[in-house]
Amino acid sequence: MDILRIATAGSVDDGKSTLIGRLLYETNSITKDKIEALESASKRKGLNFLDLSLLTDGLIAEREQGITIDVAHIYFSTPTRKYIIADTPGHIEYTRNMVTGASNAKVSLILVDARQGIVEQTARHLSIASLLRIPKVIICVNKMDLVQYQESKFNEIQSKLSELVAKTTFQGQTVSYLPISSLFGQNITKKSDEMPWFTGNTLLQELENFKFAETLAKAPARFPVQFVIRPMTEAYHDYRGYAGKISSGTFKVGDEIRVLPTGQTSTIATIEKFENSLDQAIAGESIVMTLSNDIDISRGNSIVLASETNVPSLKDFSAHVCWLDHQALSAGKTYLLQHGIHTTKAKITQITERLDVTQQTSTTEVGQLNLNEIGKISLRTAQAISADIYAENPSNGSFILIDEFSNSTVGVGFVD
Amino acid sequence: MSTKMSAIHDKIGQFPREMEDESIYIMREVAAQFDRPALLFSGGKDSITLVRLAQKAFFPGKIPFPLVHIDTGHNFPETIEFRDWLAKEAGAELIVRYVQDSIDQGKAKEESGKYASRNVLQTVTLLDTIEEFKFDACIGGARRDEEKARAKERIFSVRDDFGQWDAKRQRPELFDMLNGRISVGENVRVFPISNWTELDVWNYIKEEKMEIPSIYFAHQRQVIQRDGMLWADSEHLNKEADEIPYETTVRFRTVGDMTCTAAVSSHAVDIDVIIEEILSAEISERGARIDDKRSEAAMEKRKQQGYF
């Protein structure tokens, strides 16, 4: 059983929370006491139907303002897979939450109101899904009930969306368009009886059919060492195990490896998972690796295959960043850069561009980047980082920037 | 077999192994990023799962941090017995601190009335314990699927000097990168099984053949009926005159204090039946926690005050 992570995005009031509520409701993921709580809360609001959006709008401030203000995680499963939805707010000022929620997602679910069609946020979300290299985008044209389920209305919106997608998409990304009504459960898990003209999949079918597992295992092999296990007990006197989670690719017992940044080489003696010995392990697995000879490896080092000639090592490089903090990013400033589990100091040497993600344009000569802005920067690190180009190997190509004084995570970067 | 039952059988024993890999990764980050971490152990199935994950994360080494239990004095005796056994079995150091001591020192005040519990009081003892041992990270078994306010909790959740949680000041967590940097006085609550559901936990316990306290299985117990729920009778429960205890067959879905955990009628004597019960359950897990019923925003308010 695998896990599919989904990020949802939309504008205020396009019915995102209702869509998620509907998905949970129709996959039998809501227990009776929660439905009862929904019924009484819906009644208190004076509604004569079940307000499914109340299932996910969790915080007190949200209930007061009737909006979603932070990333919420929602879970459901089918016999095929487990689903994790990162439900992120659609407000312009909370774009940082959208990037956060989408960072682990393999599917981006974007909502468009059938009455309004494309809005500024639609373009923003599509651009961010592409910046993050999310392989699958599902655009749901919602509230079809409010446009009398007209095929012409959907076609009109879809053709405008396709023009926009043509500007944002990248090779390897698939985009699908679905006419739905969250409120009335049309094309969510059941084919719509109101829209017989639509012959495509329901939303759930789109999710169930999506395949993504192979890509990561085939990417270049990267194993960042998280923790060195040295029991120093009688039974494990000279034992030295390198613990970590493989970020991409595949490692096999007997593989010749190289340690970055030191360049030392060795051979994989064992790959262990608790009491079990494995022949190989792939991306995503938390393992312990032992090597055939004693070499000096510490936390933050990265293990790659020795056969690879072009090993990643960056000190002066450029990257796209999304700024997450109220205090702007300014050129010349020093931050802590965390790439995976490895942290080093980094100086922002230049901000070269600011992107307008709603217009797909950019401006140069940028003094600073503000909260929720996306731009291109040049930076220099104190120690080399073993990062890949994000577009080529997303699981080893991102980093976060941390403010040295507040300790906050203030930015996220994608190596160019 | 009905459609519902076949849907249930499809989900039994289906533990997504990726969840374990992610949780082990988080355990290792805690050990690497903090000077004095601790694992908050309650004796419930979620914290038992944490102990298992910690064992796996550092094997063949020992768990490099202590297990800490805040004993309210209202725990089920079966839980305490299990706690001591597990700590020994895992070869882990066990630290126990008592809510009764906080009450005796005048730092916490016993609640009165028929709904009196020590659930809120344990926050005081917990914060004192964190200060006593200078813990900078406390690992807990909270899951995001338990409750709406928990759904927004980070994996590394930074708390201020007073253990307070501020939903608006949370750090963004991107990809799997965890930023555990803190200033003096701050500490971090870590939730390695954030993304697990109740069903994931049970399927994991089953696949791993883990031991759990006996009260999770059906047994005979003296209970009273109150507010449509079954409450375990004990010396700590303030009963009204018309609340007469009687014996019946029950089990617990969640293990907290005797005064704030409701029992459910059940004949489930093994884990398969428990999982079936959960899948066809009509009541969600936290619905059996009396403390959350106090108000819709009960959990969020307690968290702001430093509750776990």
Chai-1 contact restraints between the chains, C-beta under 6 A:
chainA,res_idxA,chainB,res_idxB,connection_type,confidence,min_distance_angstrom,max_distance_angstrom,comment,restraint_id
A,M1,B,Q14,contact,1.0,0.0,6.0,A-B,restraint_1
A,M1,B,P16,contact,1.0,0.0,6.0,A-B,restraint_2
A,I3,B,P16,contact,1.0,0.0,6.0,A-B,restraint_3
A,I3,B,E18,contact,1.0,0.0,6.0,A-B,restraint_4
A,T31,B,S284,contact,1.0,0.0,6.0,A-B,restraint_5
A,K32,B,E282,contact,1.0,0.0,6.0,A-B,restraint_6
A,D33,B,I283,contact,1.0,0.0,6.0,A-B,restraint_7
A,D33,B,S284,contact,1.0,0.0,6.0,A-B,restraint_8
A,D33,B,G287,contact,1.0,0.0,6.0,A-B,restraint_9
A,K34,B,S284,contact,1.0,0.0,6.0,A-B,restraint_10
A,G58,B,K148,contact,1.0,0.0,6.0,A-B,restraint_11
A,G58,B,A149,contact,1.0,0.0,6.0,A-B,restraint_12
A,G58,B,A151,contact,1.0,0.0,6.0,A-B,restraint_13
A,L59,B,A167,contact,1.0,0.0,6.0,A-B,restraint_14
A,I60,B,A297,contact,1.0,0.0,6.0,A-B,restraint_15
A,I60,B,E300,contact,1.0,0.0,6.0,A-B,restraint_16
A,D70,B,K152,contact,1.0,0.0,6.0,A-B,restraint_17
A,A72,B,A151,contact,1.0,0.0,6.0,A-B,restraint_18
A,A72,B,K152,contact,1.0,0.0,6.0,A-B,restraint_19
A,H73,B,R144,contact,1.0,0.0,6.0,A-B,restraint_20
A,H73,B,A151,contact,1.0,0.0,6.0,A-B,restraint_21
A,Y75,B,D145,contact,1.0,0.0,6.0,A-B,restraint_22
A,Y75,B,T197,contact,1.0,0.0,6.0,A-B,restraint_23
A,P79,B,D10,contact,1.0,0.0,6.0,A-B,restraint_24
A,K82,B,P16,contact,1.0,0.0,6.0,A-B,restraint_25
A,T100,B,P172,contact,1.0,0.0,6.0,A-B,restraint_26
A,T100,B,L174,contact,1.0,0.0,6.0,A-B,restraint_27
A,S103,B,L174,contact,1.0,0.0,6.0,A-B,restraint_28
A,S103,B,F175,contact,1.0,0.0,6.0,A-B,restraint_29
A,Q226,B,R28,contact,1.0,0.0,6.0,A-B,restraint_30
A,F227,B,R28,contact,1.0,0.0,6.0,A-B,restraint_31
A,F227,B,A31,contact,1.0,0.0,6.0,A-B,restraint_32
A,F227,B,A32,contact,1.0,0.0,6.0,A-B,restraint_33
A,I229,B,G61,contact,1.0,0.0,6.0,A-B,restraint_34
A,P231,B,P60,contact,1.0,0.0,6.0,A-B,restraint_35
A,P231,B,G61,contact,1.0,0.0,6.0,A-B,restraint_36
A,Y236,B,P60,contact,1.0,0.0,6.0,A-B,restraint_37
A,A243,B,R28,contact,1.0,0.0,6.0,A-B,restraint_38
A,K245,B,Y25,contact,1.0,0.0,6.0,A-B,restraint_39
A,F274,B,K56,contact,1.0,0.0,6.0,A-B,restraint_40
A,F274,B,F59,contact,1.0,0.0,6.0,A-B,restraint_41
A,G284,B,E18,contact,1.0,0.0,6.0,A-B,restraint_42
A,G284,B,D21,contact,1.0,0.0,6.0,A-B,restraint_43
A,E285,B,D21,contact,1.0,0.0,6.0,A-B,restraint_44
A,S286,B,D21,contact,1.0,0.0,6.0,A-B,restraint_45
A,S286,B,I24,contact,1.0,0.0,6.0,A-B,restraint_46
A,S286,B,Y25,contact,1.0,0.0,6.0,A-B,restraint_47
A,R299,B,A32,contact,1.0,0.0,6.0,A-B,restraint_48
A,L324,B,P172,contact,1.0,0.0,6.0,A-B,restraint_49
A,Q338,B,M177,contact,1.0,0.0,6.0,A-B,restraint_50
A,S398,B,F175,contact,1.0,0.0,6.0,A-B,restraint_51
A,I400,B,L174,contact,1.0,0.0,6.0,A-B,restraint_52
A,I400,B,M177,contact,1.0,0.0,6.0,A-B,restraint_53
A,I402,B,N179,contact,1.0,0.0,6.0,A-B,restraint_54
A,N407,B,R181,contact,1.0,0.0,6.0,A-B,restraint_55
A,S408,B,R171,contact,1.0,0.0,6.0,A-B,restraint_56
A,T409,B,R171,contact,1.0,0.0,6.0,A-B,restraint_57
A,T409,B,P172,contact,1.0,0.0,6.0,A-B,restraint_58
A,T409,B,N179,contact,1.0,0.0,6.0,A-B,restraint_59
A,V412,B,L174,contact,1.0,0.0,6.0,A-B,restraint_60
